[in-house]
C-alpha cells in the first residue's frame, strides 16, 4: 500500500484544527510502537519493503534493475510469462469472507504459455531427467479449481494455515516473500548475487560437493549452461532468520521446531533419561548413543529450518514427496519456477512414487512461481519442479514445518517410507535421526496433548516398532 501524501498546511489554521492535530500527534508514538511490534520477524524487525518500493531507484542500465523486492531481467531473450494486474484483487480478511475466494491476479493465459514453452524446450533435451519431466507435462492440467489449489492473499493464507483444517492441496500466495534483512531492495545486484554474498569462504562446500567459489563464479557469470544445469535445492542458509513467510509464523505451525528443541535440551533428560544405562564418556548429561542421535538431528535441522535454492536454466527436479514427511514452503526470488503437483494424493500414490512405479495421469496440476510468489504444501504431496532451458537462472528460499493438524499424518508418512526402504533392503543411513524424532515427538505429545492423542500415540508406536528393527 502506497503511503498517503500529506497536504500542505495553509497559513491560517483554526484553533480547533490545531487542537485536533496536537491530540493526534500524541497518539503517533503509540501507533508507531504497535507497528514496530507487528513487524517483528523471528526477532528481527521487517525493514519495510513496501516503503522500499517507493524509494527504489530507476533502472541504471545494468542487466538487472531493482524494483522493490523484485528484479527484472531487462535484457533477457525470454520475457516473463504473464503480468500482474495493476489493481490487485485481494479479498478483505473479514470473518465472513470465504478463505477459498482466490483473488488471483495473474493473467489467465500466463501458466499455459509457460507450460507450452516448457514442453517445447524440454522435449528437445536428451537428458533422462527432462524426458521424465516431459512424461508428466504431457498429461498435466492447470490448477483452476478449489480442489486443486488455494490461491489466496497473505491474510487469507494466515487464516487458512493457522487454523485446524487439514489441507490436501497447495496454497499459493503472491507478494509473500519475507526477505527483510536478507535482500536489499535498493540494490542493483540480482538476488542470486546478494544471496551468495552471505557466504564468505570460497572453499566452503555449501551444497552437493561444490565449493562456494565455483558456484559464485558460475552463477554470477549467468551464462547459458552447456551441459547439465546446476541445481542446488537445499543449501542451508546463513541468514539471521529463515525467510519463513509471515503467514506461517504461528504456534500451530511450529511443531517441528518444538520437537527438535526438546531433543536439543540435553540436560533436561528428554533424549537420555536418568534410567539410561548406556556408556557416558562425552557428556555427564547424555549417553554416547543418544548424543550421537541429537547431533545427527541438529545437522538435519540446519537444512530443514531454511535453505537457499539456486538453479540454472533448464534444471528440473523429478517427481517425489519430501523426505521426513514435512510440509514445505518455497518462495521464488528470481526467475520463473514451474511446479507440478498431485493434490489429494492417496497412500497408494505415495507408496507407488517411493517404489518408482507411479504413472503420470491427468490428476496432476501445475502453476509457475514468479519473484515474491510463495507456495506451501502439506507433507506427502507428490511434486516436481521444472525450468525453461531458454529461460533464466532461478533463486529462492525454502524450508519445512509441521502443523498441529498434520502430526498424525507426519508420523504415518515416515512409517510408510521406512517400511518401503526396509522391504527394498535399503541401508537406512538416517536411523539415528528417526530415533531422535520419535523421542522428541513422544515428549511433545506428553506436553501438548493435542486432539486425537490416542490415535497419534498408536501411530507413533508403529513408527517406533519399525525404527527399532533398523
Buried (B, 14 or more C-beta within 10 A) or exposed (E): EEEEEEEEEEEEEEEEEEEEEEEEEEEEEEEEEEEEEEBEBBEBEBBBBBEBBEEBEEEEEEEBBBBBBBBBBEEBEBEBBBEBEEEEEBBEEEEEBEBEBBBBBBBEEBBBBBBEBBBEBBEEBEBEBBEBBBBBBEEBEBBBEEEBBBBBBBBBBBBBBBBEEEBEBBBBBBBBBBBBBBBBBEBBBBBBBBBBEEBEEEEBEBBEEBBBEBBBEBBBEBEEBEEEBBBBBEBBBBBEBBBBBBBBBBEBBBBBBBBBBBBBEBEEBBBBEEEBEEEBEEBEBBBBBBBBBBBBBBEBBEBBBBBBBBBBBBBBBBBBBBEBBBBBBBBBBBBBBBBBBBBEBEEEBBBBBBEEEBEBEEBBBBBBBBBBBBBBBBBBBBBBBBBBBBBBBBBBBBBBBBBBBBBBBBBBBBBBBBBBBBEEEEEBEBBBBBBBBBBBBBBBBEEBEBEEBEEBBEBBEBBBEBBEEB
